[in-house]
Amino acid sequence: RLASAPADRLSRLMAAEAASFLGDAAGAVTTLEEGLRLNPQDAELKRALAQAYFLWSQADRPPPTTPMQKTPLTAAGLERLGKALECDPENRAALTL
């Protein structure tokens, strides 16, 4: 559907969610960034992109060795976390790290 209607927000959000669910965080981010190129003021796409960046920031985090341990973000994870906050400065998930 995106091929025939690239500016369709719902299709873009669904495609990004599917990519994220399948473990393709980069694909989710790319899908949402393309949507924002077409609709730069779309607040819903910005919030979704922030969430996608946040989830991607966690993807390469090493697993904890104990149940209560918080492992540090990688350099790439920190960069993605920054991008999440650029998209949505009030993203609760990103702010609580």
Contact map, one row per residue, 1 for C-alpha under 8 A:
1111110000100000000000000000000000000000000000000000000000000000000000000000000000000000000000000
1111111100110000000000000000000000000000000000000000000000000000000000000000000000000000000000000
1111110000000000000000000000000000000000000000000000000000000000000000000000000000000000000000000
1111110000000000000000000000000000000000000000000000000000000000000000000000000000000000000000000
1111111100000000000000000000000000000000000000000000000000000000000000000000000000000000000000000
1111111100010000000000000000000000100000000000000000000000000000000000000000000000000000000000000
0100111110010000000000000000000000100110000000000000000000000000000000000000000000000000000000000
0100111111110000000000000000000000000000000000000000000000000000000000000000000000000000000000000
0000001111111000000000000000000000100000000010000000000000000000000000000000000000000000000000000
0000000111111100000000000000000000000000000000000000000000000000000000000000000000000000000000000
1100000111111110000000000000000000000000000000000000000000000000000000000000000000000000000000000
0100011111111111000000000000001100100000000000000000000000000000000000000000000000000000000000000
0000000011111111100000000000000100000000000010010000000000000000000000000000000000000000000000000
0000000001111111110000000000000000000000000000000000000000000000000000000000000000000000000000000
0000000000111111111000000001001000000000000000000000000000000000000000000000000000000000000000000
0000000000011111111100000011101100000000000000000000000000000000000000000000000000000000000000000
0000000000001111111110000001000000000000000000000000000000000000000000000000000000000000000000000
0000000000000111111111000001000000000000000000000000000000000000000000000000000000000000000000000
0000000000000011111111111011000000000000000000000000000000000000000000000000000000000000000000000
0000000000000001111111111011000000000000000000000001000000000000000000000000000000000000000000000
0000000000000000111111110000000000000000000000000000000000000000000000000000000000000000000000000
0000000000000000011111110000000000000000000000000000000000000000000000000000000000000000000000000
0000000000000000001111111000000000000000000000000000000000000000000000000000000000000000000000000
0000000000000000001111111111000000000000000000000000000000000000000000000000000000000000000000000
0000000000000000001100111111100000000000000000000001101100000000000000000000000000000000000000000
0000000000000000000000011111110000000000000000000000000100000000000000000000000000000000000000000
0000000000000001001100011111111000000000000000000000000000000000000000000000000000000000000000000
0000000000000011111100011111111100000000000000000001000000000000000000000000000000000000000000000
0000000000000001000000001111111110000000000000001001100000000000000000000000000000000000000000000
0000000000000000000000000111111111000000000000000000000000000000000000000000000000000000000000000
0000000000010011000000000011111111100000000000000000000000000000000000000000000000000000000000000
0000000000011001000000000001111111110000000011011000000000000000000000000000000000000000000000000
0000000000000000000000000000111111111000000000001000000000000000000000000000000000000000000000000
0000000000000000000000000000011111111100000000000000000000000000000000000000000000000000000000000
0000011010010000000000000000001111111111000010000000000000000000000000000000000000000000000000000
0000000000000000000000000000000111111111110011000000000000000000000000000000000000000000000000000
0000000000000000000000000000000011111111000000000000000000000000000000000000000000000000000000000
0000001000000000000000000000000001111111000000000000000000000000000000000000000000000000000000000
0000001000000000000000000000000000111111110000000000000000000000000000000000000000000000000000000
0000000000000000000000000000000000111111110000000000000000000000000000000000000000000000000000000
0000000000000000000000000000000000010011111000000000000000000000000000000000000000000000000000000
0000000000000000000000000000000000010011111111000000000000000000000000000000000000000000000000000
0000000000000000000000000000000000000000111111100000000000000000000000000000000000000000000000000
0000000000000000000000000000000000000000011111110000000000000000000000000000000000000000000000000
0000000010001000000000000000000100110000011111111000000000000000000000000000000000000000000000000
0000000000000000000000000000000100010000011111111100000000000000000000000000000000000011000000000
0000000000000000000000000000000000000000001111111110000000000000000000000000000000000011001000000
0000000000001000000000000000000100000000000111111111000000000000000000000000000000000000000000000
0000000000000000000000000000100110000000000011111111100000000000000000000000000000010010000000000
0000000000000000000000000000000000000000000001111111110000000000000000000000000000111111001000000
0000000000000000000000000000000000000000000000111111111000000000000000000000000000010000001010000
0000000000000000000100001001100000000000000000011111111100000000000000000000000000010000000000000
0000000000000000000000001000100000000000000000001111111110000000000000000000000110110000000000000
0000000000000000000000000000000000000000000000000111111111000000000000000000000110010000000011000
0000000000000000000000001000000000000000000000000011111111100000000000000000000000000000000000000
0000000000000000000000001100000000000000000000000001111111110000000000000000100100000000000000000
0000000000000000000000000000000000000000000000000000111111111000000000001001111110000000000000000
0000000000000000000000000000000000000000000000000000011111111000000000001000100000000000000000000
0000000000000000000000000000000000000000000000000000001111111000000000000000100000000000000000000
0000000000000000000000000000000000000000000000000000000111111100000000001100100000000000000000000
0000000000000000000000000000000000000000000000000000000011111110000000111100100000000000000000000
0000000000000000000000000000000000000000000000000000000000011111000000111000000000000000000000000
0000000000000000000000000000000000000000000000000000000000001111100000100000000000000000000000000
0000000000000000000000000000000000000000000000000000000000000111111111100000000000000000000000000
0000000000000000000000000000000000000000000000000000000000000011111010000000000000000000000000000
0000000000000000000000000000000000000000000000000000000000000001111110000000000000000000000000000
0000000000000000000000000000000000000000000000000000000000000001111110000000000000000000000000000
0000000000000000000000000000000000000000000000000000000000000001011111000000000000000000000000000
0000000000000000000000000000000000000000000000000000000000000001111111100000000000000000000000000
0000000000000000000000000000000000000000000000000000000000000001000111110000000000000000000000000
0000000000000000000000000000000000000000000000000000000000001111000011111000000000000000000000000
0000000000000000000000000000000000000000000000000000000000001100000001111100000000000000000000000
0000000000000000000000000000000000000000000000000000000011011100000000111111110000000000000000000
0000000000000000000000000000000000000000000000000000000000011000000000011111110000000000000000000
0000000000000000000000000000000000000000000000000000000000000000000000001111111000000000000000000
0000000000000000000000000000000000000000000000000000000010000000000000001111111100000000000000000
0000000000000000000000000000000000000000000000000000000111111000000000001111111110000000000000000
0000000000000000000000000000000000000000000000000000000010000000000000001111111111000000000000000
0000000000000000000000000000000000000000000000000000000010000000000000000011111111100000000000000
0000000000000000000000000000000000000000000000000000110110000000000000000001111111110000000000000
0000000000000000000000000000000000000000000000000000110010000000000000000000111111111000000001000
0000000000000000000000000000000000000000000000000000000000000000000000000000011111111100000000000
0000000000000000000000000000000000000000000000000100100000000000000000000000001111111110000000000
0000000000000000000000000000000000000000000000001111110000000000000000000000000111111111101001000
0000000000000000000000000000000000000000000000000100000000000000000000000000000011111111111001100
0000000000000000000000000000000000000000000000000100000000000000000000000000000001111111100000000
0000000000000000000000000000000000000000000001101100000000000000000000000000000000111111100000000
0000000000000000000000000000000000000000000001100100000000000000000000000000000000011111111000000
0000000000000000000000000000000000000000000000000000000000000000000000000000000000011111111000000
0000000000000000000000000000000000000000000000000000000000000000000000000000000000001001111100100
0000000000000000000000000000000000000000000000100110000000000000000000000000000000011001111111100
0000000000000000000000000000000000000000000000000000000000000000000000000000000000000000011111110
0000000000000000000000000000000000000000000000000010010000000000000000000000000000000000001111111
0000000000000000000000000000000000000000000000000000010000000000000000000000000010011000001111111
0000000000000000000000000000000000000000000000000000000000000000000000000000000000001000011111111
0000000000000000000000000000000000000000000000000000000000000000000000000000000000000000000111111
0000000000000000000000000000000000000000000000000000000000000000000000000000000000000000000011111
